[in-house]
Amino acid sequence: MPPDFDRKVIALLLALPPGRVTTYGALAEQAGYPRHSRHVGRLLSHLPDGVSVPWFRVLGAGGRISRPGSEQADWQRLLLEEDGVELSAAGKVDLRRYGWPDAHFCSKKL
């Protein structure tokens, strides 16, 4: 990926307000790289030590926590709940209510 990909994704993630979430695909699209959701996931999973971004606000397609049942998923759920985001028992977030930016999720079929 071009070097500006990382910079754009991190900047968007830092702009994501508390209590709101986005998806890997939406973040990639907003950064100008549609269909590169896996690259967003890879970037977030390989953040260098000392880089503090709200990674937990990024969900899989449809508003689901990735890798349900793992320690990472449990940690993400806890952080989201502390952030004021409600999740279903299956770990799904209502993107119409919590999705950011609003226009992105309102214009897409979920």
HELIX and SHEET records of a PDB file:
HELIX    1   1 PRO A    3  ALA A   15  1                                  13    
HELIX    2   2 TYR A   24  GLN A   30  1                                   7    
HELIX    3   3 SER A   37  SER A   45  1                                   9    
HELIX    4   4 TRP A   55  ARG A   57  5                                   3    
HELIX    5   5 ALA A   61  GLY A   63  5                                   3    
HELIX    6   6 GLU A   71  GLU A   82  1                                  12    
HELIX    7   7 LEU A   95  TYR A   98  1                                   4    
HELIX    8   8 ASP A  102  CYS A  106  1                                   5    
SHEET    1   A 2 THR A  22  THR A  23  0                                        
SHEET    2   A 2 VAL A  58  LEU A  59  1                                        
END                                                                             
